[in-house]
Amino acid sequence: MAEAYIVAASRTAGGRRGGRLSGWHSTDLAGLVLNDLVDRVDADPKLIDDVIMGCVMQVGEQSTNIARNAVLASKLPESVPGTSVDRQCGSSQQALHFAAQAVMSGSQDVVIAAGVESMTRTPMGSALFLAQKANMADHYMGPAIRERYPDVPEFSQFMGAEMMAKKYGFSREDLHKFSLESHKRAIAATEAGKFKNEILPVQVNTAEGGLQNEMHLVDEGIRFDATLEGIASVKPIQEGGFISASVASQICDGATGVMVVSEKGLKALGVEPLARIHHMSVIGHDPVIMLEAPVPATQAALKKTGLSINDIDLFEVNEAFAPVPMAWLQVTGADPERLNVNGGAIALGHPLGASGTKLMTTLVNALHDRGGRYGLQTMCEGGGMANVTIIERL
């Protein structure tokens, strides 16, 4: 079978809601990442066959095929097409899968898989809000779904996290400790310069002050003064519940991307690969608890590849909510010291549709930094799905 290789990976540092990236239009921010990927391998922009971009809130500024609009906002020629993907939080991970499948099929040779989300400018729930405003719908679930799944609650992802905490027997203190560890690892990685190779410096652009003579280089969500007491002081979203904002991923603005090529693409670019795509899969699972899918998805991926959990050197499991990677650890028996080694979304932020290629960018760099061979990435996705990607460092 033909191979797919990653030759470049890039991301902006995450921006807080209303923070240092809030003045950037999503298409312009994504365009900067496209430019950076081309620059990293000194590629002729005309060699890019396609841009596949993940984005969850595809309304307003992020509507009308944001992938194509990002191409037009970049230095890529207008001959480069683009298409947008919505697999919820796994959107850009799915974009990576589509890109890899394209080059493995031989239909294309150089494809950029990317993701973008400005959660400041196009907040979660924007599509539903617009539909309600136009009196078109009161919920994304129609009568047939409600009849088949009457137990899907409102704010289902938050409730799914509550269900997982109860199902796997986690206490609030357990969640708080995990959250603190995410910040500690992100702090250590930042101070040691572990993100230096992956972060694209972007000019600070706030909604209030506009472009400033300062570069955004550090993930804005990291709490360098985080304490267990501070995390525990945040009230649960549900009275008497487990989940609070301090044990959930941070709302985040950001753009990310990876360049995926075939053997022919490697020769055309004249570059060495960073990693080889070893495995790609996606599954559907229970849409009620919703967030549990990474567990069976990982088990299925390992079975299909013949690898054991101990064969994998590093894991990136998205920290949408603390119970997700905690449950994943409990069931898989993976070494917690190999999981999210540079911190996760609780500290670094979760820019929804951009998180798939964000995690992959970090995973590729961490494997090279630590000399590991295999890395596995997975994340929970709205509707009860999960993608799994296994890469081999080269």
C-alpha positions in Angstrom: 0.0 0.0 0.0 1.2 3.5 -0.7 2.3 5.5 2.2 1.4 8.9 3.6 3.9 11.1 5.3 3.8 14.3 7.5 6.5 16.7 6.4 5.5 19.9 8.3 3.3 20.8 11.2 2.4 24.2 12.6 0.1 25.8 15.1 -0.6 29.2 16.6 -0.4 29.4 20.4 -3.8 29.2 21.8 -5.7 32.4 22.6 -8.2 32.9 25.4 -11.7 34.0 24.7 -11.5 37.7 24.1 -7.7 37.5 24.3 -4.6 38.0 22.2 -6.0 36.4 19.0 -9.6 37.7 19.3 -9.1 40.4 16.7 -8.1 37.9 14.0 -10.7 36.9 11.4 -10.7 33.1 11.2 -9.8 33.0 7.5 -6.8 35.3 8.0 -5.5 33.3 11.0 -5.9 30.0 9.1 -4.2 31.6 6.1 -1.1 32.4 8.2 -0.8 28.7 9.1 -1.1 27.7 5.4 1.7 30.1 4.6 3.9 28.7 7.4 3.5 25.1 6.3 4.6 26.1 2.8 7.6 28.0 4.3 8.7 25.2 6.6 9.5 23.0 3.6 10.3 25.8 1.2 7.6 24.4 -1.1 6.3 25.9 -4.4 2.8 26.8 -3.4 1.6 25.5 -6.8 2.4 22.0 -5.7 -0.4 22.0 -3.1 -3.2 19.8 -4.5 -5.8 20.6 -1.9 -6.5 22.1 1.5 -8.9 20.2 3.8 -9.8 22.2 6.9 -11.7 21.3 10.1 -14.1 23.8 11.6 -17.0 23.2 13.9 -19.0 26.4 13.9 -19.3 26.9 10.2 -21.5 30.0 10.4 -20.9 33.7 10.2 -17.2 34.5 9.7 -16.5 30.7 9.5 -19.2 30.0 6.9 -19.2 29.5 3.1 -16.3 27.0 3.0 -13.7 28.4 5.3 -11.0 26.2 3.8 -11.3 27.9 0.4 -11.5 31.3 2.0 -8.4 30.6 4.0 -6.6 29.7 0.8 -7.7 33.0 -0.7 -6.4 34.8 2.4 -3.0 33.1 2.1 -0.2 33.3 -0.4 -1.4 30.0 -2.1 -2.4 30.5 -5.7 -6.1 30.6 -6.4 -5.7 27.3 -8.3 -5.5 25.5 -4.9 -8.9 24.3 -3.9 -10.2 23.8 -0.4 -13.0 22.0 1.4 -14.3 22.1 5.0 -14.9 19.2 7.4 -17.2 19.0 10.4 -16.6 15.9 12.6 -17.1 18.0 15.6 -14.1 18.1 17.9 -12.3 15.7 15.6 -12.8 17.8 12.5 -9.1 18.5 11.7 -8.1 15.0 12.8 -10.6 13.8 10.2 -9.1 16.3 7.7 -5.8 14.6 8.3 -7.3 11.2 7.6 -8.9 12.5 4.4 -5.6 14.1 3.3 -3.7 10.8 4.0 -6.3 8.8 2.1 -6.0 11.1 -0.8 -2.2 10.7 -1.1 -2.3 7.0 -0.4 -4.9 6.5 -3.2 -2.5 8.2 -5.6 -5.1 10.9 -6.6 -3.1 13.7 -5.0 0.5 14.1 -3.8 0.7 17.2 -1.5 -2.3 18.0 0.7 -2.6 20.3 3.7 -4.9 19.2 6.5 -5.7 22.0 8.8 -8.2 23.4 11.3 -9.3 26.7 12.7 -11.7 28.0 15.3 -12.3 31.5 16.7 -14.4 30.7 19.7 -14.4 34.4 20.6 -15.9 35.5 17.3 -18.0 32.5 16.5 -18.9 31.0 19.8 -20.2 27.5 20.5 -23.9 27.2 19.7 -23.8 29.9 17.1 -25.5 27.8 14.4 -28.3 26.8 16.8 -28.7 30.4 17.9 -29.1 31.6 14.3 -31.6 28.9 13.5 -33.7 29.8 16.6 -33.5 33.5 15.7 -34.9 32.7 12.2 -37.6 30.4 13.8 -36.2 27.5 11.8 -35.5 25.0 14.6 -35.3 24.7 18.4 -32.6 22.1 18.5 -30.1 20.2 16.3 -32.0 17.0 17.1 -35.1 16.3 15.1 -38.1 14.2 16.2 -36.6 10.9 14.9 -33.4 11.3 16.9 -35.4 12.3 20.0 -37.6 9.2 19.6 -34.6 6.9 19.2 -32.5 8.5 21.9 -34.9 10.1 24.4 -32.2 10.2 27.1 -29.9 12.6 25.2 -29.9 15.6 27.6 -29.6 19.2 26.9 -25.9 20.4 27.1 -25.2 16.8 26.3 -21.4 17.0 26.4 -21.3 18.4 29.9 -23.8 15.8 31.0 -21.8 13.1 29.2 -18.7 14.2 31.3 -20.9 13.9 34.4 -22.0 10.4 33.4 -18.4 9.3 32.8 -17.2 10.6 36.1 -19.9 8.6 37.9 -19.5 5.5 35.7 -15.7 5.2 36.3 -15.9 6.1 39.9 -13.9 9.4 39.9 -14.2 11.9 42.7 -14.1 15.6 42.3 -10.6 15.5 43.9 -9.5 13.0 41.3 -10.6 15.4 38.5 -8.9 18.4 40.3 -5.6 16.5 40.5 -5.7 15.6 36.8 -6.4 19.2 35.9 -3.5 20.5 38.0 -1.2 18.0 36.3 -2.3 19.3 32.9 -1.2 22.8 33.9 2.0 21.6 35.5 3.0 19.8 32.3 2.1 22.7 30.1 4.1 25.0 32.3 7.1 22.7 32.3 6.9 22.3 28.5 6.6 26.0 27.9 9.5 27.0 30.2 11.7 24.3 28.6 10.9 25.5 25.1 9.2 22.3 24.0 6.6 24.2 21.9 9.2 26.4 20.2 9.4 24.3 17.0 5.7 24.0 16.6 4.3 27.4 17.4 4.0 30.0 14.6 4.6 33.5 16.0 1.5 35.6 15.3 1.1 39.3 15.9 -1.1 40.0 18.8 -4.5 41.2 17.5 -7.2 42.0 20.0 -10.7 43.2 19.4 -10.1 46.3 21.4 -6.7 47.4 20.4 -6.1 45.8 17.0 -2.7 44.7 15.8 0.1 45.3 18.3 3.9 45.3 18.1 4.1 42.1 20.0 4.1 38.5 19.0 1.8 35.8 20.5 4.1 32.9 21.4 2.7 31.3 24.5 -0.6 29.4 25.0 -2.7 32.0 26.8 -4.8 29.5 28.7 -2.0 28.1 30.9 -2.4 29.1 34.5 1.1 29.5 35.7 -0.2 30.1 39.3 -2.5 27.1 39.3 -3.1 25.4 42.6 -5.2 22.5 43.7 -7.1 24.8 46.0 -7.9 27.2 43.2 -9.1 24.5 40.8 -11.3 23.0 43.6 -12.8 26.4 44.3 -14.6 26.6 40.9 -18.2 25.6 41.3 -19.6 22.6 39.4 -21.8 23.5 36.4 -24.6 21.3 37.9 -25.5 21.5 41.5 -23.8 18.7 43.3 -22.1 17.6 40.1 -18.5 16.7 39.2 -17.8 18.9 36.2 -16.6 22.5 36.6 -14.9 24.9 34.2 -11.6 24.1 35.9 -11.7 20.4 34.8 -12.9 21.1 31.3 -11.0 22.2 28.2 -10.6 26.0 27.8 -12.4 28.0 25.2 -9.7 28.9 22.7 -9.0 30.7 19.5 -6.4 29.1 17.2 -5.4 27.6 13.8 -3.3 24.6 13.1 -2.2 22.4 10.2 0.0 19.6 8.9 1.3 18.9 5.3 0.7 15.3 4.2 2.5 13.9 1.1 3.0 10.8 -0.9 6.3 9.3 -2.0 6.0 11.3 -5.2 5.3 14.4 -3.1 8.5 13.8 -1.0 10.5 13.8 -4.2 8.8 16.8 -5.6 9.4 18.8 -2.4 12.9 17.4 -1.8 12.3 17.0 1.9 12.6 14.3 4.6 9.5 13.1 6.3 8.8 13.8 10.0 6.4 10.9 10.5 4.6 8.2 8.6 0.8 7.6 9.0 0.7 4.1 10.4 -3.1 3.8 11.1 -6.3 5.7 10.7 -9.8 4.8 11.9 -13.0 6.2 13.3 -15.9 4.7 15.1 -19.4 5.7 16.2 -20.5 5.0 19.8 -23.2 5.8 22.4 -24.5 9.4 21.7 -25.9 9.7 25.1 -22.8 9.4 27.2 -21.1 10.7 24.0 -17.6 11.2 25.3 -16.6 7.5 25.8 -15.8 6.6 22.2 -12.0 7.1 22.5 -11.9 3.9 24.7 -13.3 1.4 22.2 -11.8 3.3 19.3 -8.3 2.8 20.7 -9.0 -0.9 21.5 -10.2 -1.4 17.9 -7.2 0.4 16.4 -4.7 -1.6 18.5 -6.4 -4.9 17.5 -6.3 -4.0 13.8 -2.7 -3.0 13.8 -1.4 -5.8 16.1 0.2 -3.3 18.4 -0.1 -3.4 22.2 -0.7 -0.4 24.3 2.9 -0.7 25.6 4.2 -0.5 22.0 3.0 3.2 21.8 5.6 5.7 23.1 3.3 8.7 23.5 -0.4 9.4 23.6 -2.4 12.5 22.9 -6.0 12.1 24.2 -7.9 15.3 24.1 -8.8 16.7 27.5 -12.3 17.9 26.5 -13.2 17.0 30.1 -10.9 15.4 32.7 -13.0 12.2 32.9 -12.3 11.4 29.3 -8.6 10.8 29.3 -8.9 9.4 32.9 -11.4 6.8 31.8 -9.2 6.0 28.8 -6.2 5.5 31.1 -8.2 3.3 33.4 -9.5 1.0 30.7 -6.4 0.8 28.4 -3.9 0.4 31.2 -1.6 2.9 29.4 1.3 4.5 31.2 0.1 7.9 32.5 3.6 9.2 32.1 3.2 8.8 28.3 -0.1 10.7 28.1 -0.3 14.3 27.1 3.3 14.8 28.3 3.3 18.5 27.5 -0.1 19.2 29.0 -3.5 19.0 27.4 -6.6 21.1 26.5 -7.4 21.8 30.1 -4.4 24.0 30.2 -3.6 24.7 26.6 -7.1 25.2 25.2 -9.4 23.3 22.8 -10.0 25.3 19.6 -12.7 22.8 18.5 -12.2 22.2 14.8 -8.5 23.0 15.1 -7.7 20.6 17.9 -7.1 17.5 15.7 -4.1 18.9 13.8 -3.1 20.8 17.0 -2.6 17.6 18.9 -0.9 16.0 15.9 1.6 18.9 15.7 2.4 18.4 19.4 2.6 14.6 19.1 5.0 14.8 16.1 7.3 17.2 17.9 7.2 15.3 21.2 8.1 12.1 19.5 11.1 13.7 17.9 12.1 15.4 21.2 11.9 12.2 23.2 13.1 9.8 20.5 9.9 7.7 20.5 8.7 5.6 17.6 4.9 5.3 17.8 2.4 7.9 18.8 -1.4 7.6 19.1 -3.9 10.3 19.0 -7.6 10.2 19.8 -10.4 12.4 20.9 -14.1 12.4 21.8 -16.4 14.0 19.4 -20.0 15.3 19.5 -22.6 12.7 18.7 -20.5 9.9 20.2 -17.6 9.3 17.8 -13.8 9.1 18.0 -11.0 9.1 15.5 -7.7 7.3 16.1 -4.4 8.1 14.3 -1.2 6.2 14.9 2.0 7.7 13.5 5.6 6.4 13.3 8.4 8.9 13.8 10.9 9.0 11.0 
